[in-house]
Structures are given as C-alpha cells and as structure tokens.
Amino acid sequence: MTESQYEKLLEDEMFMRGENRGRVSTAMTILTDMLIDLNALDIYYQKPSSKGVSPAVLGELRRKVDTAKELLHAILSHNQQ
C-alpha cells in the first residue's frame, strides 16, 4: 500500500472503530505489510546472485515503521491524558 492508501485506511478505520481502535488497527495493518515485505527480502537474499538491496525498498520500509510508531505513540499519549 502507498502512504495515501494508509491515510485513507486510517480515516476509514477511525470512522468505523473510533479514534484509538482505528489507529491500532491501521498500525497493525502497516506492521503486517512490513512483515510481508521483510519476508520477501529474506527470500531475495537467499538467492546466490543477490548482493544488494534497492534504497527505495529500504526507504519504504522505514516509512512504514515510522508511520506505525507515530500511530502507536498517539494512542499512548492520548491514554495518558
């Protein structure tokens, strides 16, 4: 999914489940997508001819991690108030 698709998913989830549950649900979706991407990289690295990783792939994984962290941080901050 792209960043804009995650934003739409977040909006939809927050509408359906409420703010906190929507954020958690979206964060879990992002983390699941990350695991799928990381598994694909593991398979890629197992090939003898694979010697490097595209910077675009790594950048996308970092953005997914950061988005998930922001969502979870917002929930934690909100619960402490």
C-alpha positions as CSV (number, residue, x, y, z in Angstrom):
1,M,0.0,0.0,0.0
2,T,1.1,3.6,-0.6
3,E,1.2,6.3,2.1
4,S,-2.0,7.8,0.7
5,Q,-3.7,4.4,0.9
6,Y,-2.7,4.1,4.5
7,E,-4.1,7.6,5.2
8,K,-7.4,6.5,3.7
9,L,-7.4,3.3,5.6
10,L,-6.7,5.3,8.9
11,E,-9.6,7.6,8.1
12,D,-11.9,4.7,7.4
13,E,-10.8,2.7,10.5
14,M,-11.2,5.7,12.7
15,F,-14.7,6.3,11.4
16,M,-15.7,2.7,11.9
17,R,-13.9,1.9,15.1
18,G,-13.3,5.2,16.8
19,E,-10.0,7.1,17.0
20,N,-7.9,4.7,19.3
21,R,-9.1,1.4,17.8
22,G,-8.8,2.8,14.3
23,R,-5.2,3.9,14.9
24,V,-4.3,0.5,16.4
25,S,-6.0,-1.4,13.6
26,T,-4.2,0.7,11.0
27,A,-0.8,0.3,12.8
28,M,-1.3,-3.5,12.8
29,T,-2.0,-3.4,9.1
30,I,1.1,-1.4,8.4
31,L,3.2,-3.8,10.6
32,T,1.7,-6.8,8.9
33,D,2.6,-5.3,5.5
34,M,6.1,-4.7,6.8
35,L,6.5,-8.3,7.8
36,I,5.4,-9.4,4.3
37,D,8.0,-7.1,2.8
38,L,10.7,-8.3,5.1
39,N,9.9,-11.9,4.3
40,A,10.2,-11.1,0.6
41,L,13.6,-9.6,1.3
42,D,14.7,-12.7,3.2
43,I,13.7,-14.8,0.2
44,Y,15.5,-12.4,-2.2
45,Y,18.7,-12.5,-0.1
46,Q,18.7,-16.3,-0.2
47,K,19.4,-16.2,-3.9
48,P,23.2,-16.5,-4.5
49,S,23.2,-13.8,-7.2
50,S,21.5,-11.2,-4.9
51,K,24.2,-8.8,-3.5
52,G,22.3,-5.6,-2.7
53,V,19.0,-4.0,-1.8
54,S,17.4,-1.1,-3.6
55,P,17.5,2.0,-1.5
56,A,13.8,2.6,-2.5
57,V,12.8,-0.7,-0.8
58,L,14.6,0.3,2.4
59,G,13.1,3.8,2.4
60,E,9.6,2.4,2.0
61,L,10.2,0.0,5.0
62,R,11.5,2.9,7.1
63,R,8.4,5.0,6.3
64,K,6.1,2.1,7.3
65,V,7.9,1.7,10.6
66,D,7.8,5.4,11.3
67,T,4.1,5.6,10.5
68,A,3.3,2.7,12.8
69,K,5.4,4.2,15.6
70,E,3.5,7.6,15.2
71,L,0.1,5.9,15.3
72,L,1.0,3.9,18.4
73,H,2.7,6.9,20.1
74,A,-0.5,8.9,19.5
75,I,-2.6,6.2,21.3
76,L,-0.2,6.0,24.2
77,S,-0.1,9.8,24.6
78,H,-3.9,10.0,24.4
79,N,-4.3,7.3,27.1
80,Q,-2.0,9.2,29.5
81,Q,-4.1,12.3,29.4
